[in-house]
Amino acid sequence: MLKRVAIFVGAVALLIGAIGALLPRQWSVARSIRIEAPPERVLPFVANLRRWQDWAVWTKAMDPNLVNTFAGPEEGVGARWQWQGPVMGRGAMTVTAADLTGVSIDEAIESDVVNARGRLSFVPDGQGTTVTWSDQGTLPPMGGFFRENLEAMLGGHFEKGLSALKVLAEKQPPPQPLPLPSSLEGLAPADAGR
């Protein structure tokens, strides 16, 4: 009897393994929001990974025992954020491109090698910017079972993060005009252009 049960359990495990191996492991998520600010006011919040603590959901509010480590330049290409926590697990992000068109990031999630890539793209839209946060990667073997749940969870995280980013970027004061050279002070604007 025990032998039959063991054979049955083994067969079920093999079947589940075979199904898991056939399920797609590639995942992809994208969300967009319109921010009433130009790209130059959005960029500093995204290119500086320390500032993600102000708007992304992956903070100590989610994981009180989270330990963050930052390396490289404060912002832009080479900036790196590593984290470790009982809720968020371990991972790292490295900025690979940053300009007024957006910020690209390599990610190593629960891994020592890059297994996902993300981008926050900025498209000027009148007086504002449409920000699209996209991310894609490959789950480990058997990960296909969790792909849809992962995409739904990340989509929710992206939506919350983008909403918070919108509030921060829109609260920033607009860039101030450069002061006139001292030789032009006191002239009316029409005179200054002559």
Backbone torsions as a table, in degrees:
resi	resn	phi	psi	omega
1	MET	NA	-46.8	179.0
2	LEU	-62.2	-35.2	179.8
3	LYS	-64.5	-40.8	179.6
4	ARG	-65.3	-41.6	178.8
5	VAL	-62.8	-43.6	179.3
6	ALA	-63.0	-41.2	178.4
7	ILE	-64.6	-42.2	179.5
8	PHE	-62.8	-47.2	-179.8
9	VAL	-62.7	-41.6	178.1
10	GLY	-62.5	-41.6	179.5
11	ALA	-65.3	-41.5	178.3
12	VAL	-63.6	-43.2	178.9
13	ALA	-61.9	-41.8	177.8
14	LEU	-64.1	-40.9	179.2
15	LEU	-63.2	-45.9	178.8
16	ILE	-62.6	-41.9	178.1
17	GLY	-61.7	-41.6	179.8
18	ALA	-65.2	-42.4	178.4
19	ILE	-63.7	-45.5	179.7
20	GLY	-59.5	-37.5	-179.7
21	ALA	-69.4	-25.9	-178.4
22	LEU	-87.9	-21.0	-178.8
23	LEU	-70.7	144.3	179.0
24	PRO	-64.4	135.9	-179.2
25	ARG	-104.0	-8.8	179.5
26	GLN	-79.5	132.6	178.0
27	TRP	-122.6	157.1	-178.6
28	SER	-154.4	134.5	-179.0
29	VAL	-136.3	141.9	174.8
30	ALA	-149.4	137.2	175.6
31	ARG	-141.1	149.6	-178.3
32	SER	-131.2	156.5	174.7
33	ILE	-151.1	151.3	175.1
34	ARG	-99.6	126.5	-179.3
35	ILE	-112.2	130.5	-179.1
36	GLU	-80.9	63.2	178.0
37	ALA	-161.5	149.9	179.1
38	PRO	-73.1	162.5	-178.6
39	PRO	-54.0	-34.8	-177.9
40	GLU	-66.1	-18.8	175.9
41	ARG	-90.1	-19.2	179.1
42	VAL	-87.3	-40.1	-173.2
43	LEU	-50.5	-46.7	-176.3
44	PRO	-59.7	-30.0	179.8
45	PHE	-73.4	-23.2	-175.2
46	VAL	-101.3	-38.6	-177.0
47	ALA	-74.7	-17.5	177.2
48	ASN	-103.9	105.6	-174.4
49	LEU	-65.8	-23.0	175.4
50	ARG	-63.7	-34.1	-177.1
51	ARG	-74.7	-11.3	174.8
52	TRP	-61.8	-24.4	178.2
53	GLN	-65.4	-16.7	179.1
54	ASP	-86.5	-18.3	-174.7
55	TRP	-139.0	-30.5	179.6
56	ALA	-74.0	161.6	-177.4
57	VAL	-85.1	-11.2	-175.1
58	TRP	-86.2	75.9	-176.0
59	THR	-132.6	-175.5	177.7
60	LYS	-66.7	-17.6	174.7
61	ALA	-65.3	-34.3	177.8
62	MET	-82.2	-37.0	-174.0
63	ASP	-139.2	89.5	-175.1
64	PRO	-56.3	-25.7	-179.2
65	ASN	-96.5	15.7	-179.6
66	LEU	-63.5	137.6	174.2
67	VAL	-116.8	118.2	179.0
68	ASN	-103.3	141.2	174.7
69	THR	-131.8	131.3	179.6
70	PHE	-116.2	142.2	-179.3
71	ALA	-143.3	168.8	178.9
72	GLY	77.3	-164.7	179.7
73	PRO	-65.0	158.3	-178.7
74	GLU	-63.1	-34.4	177.4
75	GLU	-149.7	161.9	178.1
76	GLY	87.4	-168.3	-175.0
77	VAL	-55.6	129.8	179.3
78	GLY	96.6	-14.8	176.3
79	ALA	-62.6	137.1	-174.1
80	ARG	-135.1	139.5	176.7
81	TRP	-128.6	123.7	173.8
82	GLN	-116.3	146.5	178.9
83	TRP	-139.4	158.3	176.9
84	GLN	-151.8	127.9	178.5
85	GLY	-166.1	156.7	-178.0
86	PRO	-65.9	-27.2	179.2
87	VAL	-92.2	-48.1	-175.5
88	MET	-83.9	-11.8	-177.8
89	GLY	72.5	-151.4	-179.6
90	ARG	-123.0	151.6	178.8
91	GLY	-177.5	177.7	179.5
92	ALA	-152.5	147.3	173.7
93	MET	-126.6	140.4	176.1
94	THR	-132.0	128.5	178.4
95	VAL	-73.7	126.4	-179.7
96	THR	-109.8	-14.7	176.6
97	ALA	-158.7	142.4	178.9
98	ALA	-156.7	115.6	174.4
99	ASP	-157.4	-170.1	-175.3
100	LEU	-71.0	-4.1	174.2
101	THR	-92.0	-12.8	178.0
102	GLY	143.7	-174.4	-177.3
103	VAL	-129.6	129.1	177.5
104	SER	-107.5	144.9	-174.0
105	ILE	-138.4	134.4	168.5
106	ASP	-93.5	140.3	-176.2
107	GLU	-128.3	140.0	172.6
108	ALA	-123.2	100.7	-175.4
109	ILE	-104.3	119.8	-176.9
110	GLU	52.5	35.9	-175.5
111	SER	-155.9	159.5	174.5
112	ASP	-95.2	-2.8	179.7
113	VAL	-123.1	156.7	179.9
114	VAL	-63.5	124.7	178.3
115	ASN	-129.8	7.7	176.4
116	ALA	-156.9	155.5	177.7
117	ARG	-137.0	138.0	-179.2
118	GLY	-128.6	163.4	176.2
119	ARG	-153.6	135.9	168.1
120	LEU	-108.0	108.2	-176.0
121	SER	-95.5	139.7	179.0
122	PHE	-113.2	122.9	176.6
123	VAL	-121.8	113.6	178.5
124	PRO	-56.6	138.6	-175.2
125	ASP	-142.8	88.9	-175.3
126	GLY	64.3	-125.0	178.4
127	GLN	-86.4	-1.6	-177.0
128	GLY	-120.2	-164.4	-178.1
129	THR	-140.8	132.5	170.2
130	THR	-90.4	119.8	179.7
131	VAL	-104.9	123.7	176.6
132	THR	-115.5	122.2	178.5
133	TRP	-102.7	115.0	179.0
134	SER	-123.0	151.4	-178.0
135	ASP	-153.5	141.8	176.7
136	GLN	-150.2	153.8	-179.4
137	GLY	-169.1	-171.5	-179.0
138	THR	-127.2	128.2	177.7
139	LEU	-78.6	158.1	177.0
140	PRO	-68.6	169.8	176.7
141	PRO	-50.5	141.7	-175.7
142	MET	75.6	-5.4	-178.0
143	GLY	-70.1	-15.1	179.6
144	GLY	-58.0	-26.1	177.9
145	PHE	-63.2	-26.6	-172.9
146	PHE	-107.3	2.0	-173.7
147	ARG	-57.9	-49.1	-177.0
148	GLU	-65.0	-40.2	178.1
149	ASN	-63.9	-41.3	179.1
150	LEU	-61.9	-46.2	-179.1
151	GLU	-62.0	-41.5	179.6
152	ALA	-66.3	-43.4	-179.8
153	MET	-63.9	-48.2	179.5
154	LEU	-63.0	-39.2	177.9
155	GLY	-57.5	-43.1	176.9
156	GLY	-64.0	-41.6	178.0
157	HIS	-62.7	-42.2	-179.9
158	PHE	-63.2	-43.3	-178.9
159	GLU	-61.7	-45.0	178.9
160	LYS	-64.5	-43.6	-179.6
161	GLY	-63.3	-45.1	179.8
162	LEU	-63.6	-37.0	177.8
163	SER	-63.8	-41.3	178.5
164	ALA	-69.4	-38.0	176.7
165	LEU	-61.6	-40.9	178.7
166	LYS	-58.5	-47.6	-179.5
167	VAL	-60.4	-46.4	-178.6
168	LEU	-63.6	-48.5	-176.9
169	ALA	-65.8	-36.7	-178.7
170	GLU	-74.0	-22.4	178.6
171	LYS	-79.4	-17.4	-179.1
172	GLN	-67.0	139.8	176.9
173	PRO	-67.8	148.1	177.9
174	PRO	-64.6	153.7	178.6
175	PRO	-56.6	138.1	179.9
176	GLN	-82.4	143.3	176.6
177	PRO	-64.2	148.5	178.2
178	LEU	-64.7	142.6	178.1
179	PRO	-66.5	149.3	177.6
180	LEU	-69.3	146.8	172.9
181	PRO	-58.0	148.5	-175.9
182	SER	-56.5	-28.9	-179.5
183	SER	-69.3	-17.4	-178.5
184	LEU	-104.9	-5.0	-178.8
185	GLU	-60.7	142.1	177.8
186	GLY	89.9	-12.9	178.3
187	LEU	-84.3	148.4	174.7
188	ALA	-67.0	152.5	-179.8
189	PRO	-51.7	-37.5	179.7
190	ALA	-66.2	-37.0	-179.6
191	ASP	-71.4	-34.7	-177.3
192	ALA	-64.2	-27.8	-178.3
193	GLY	-83.1	-7.2	-177.8
194	ARG	-78.9	NA	NA
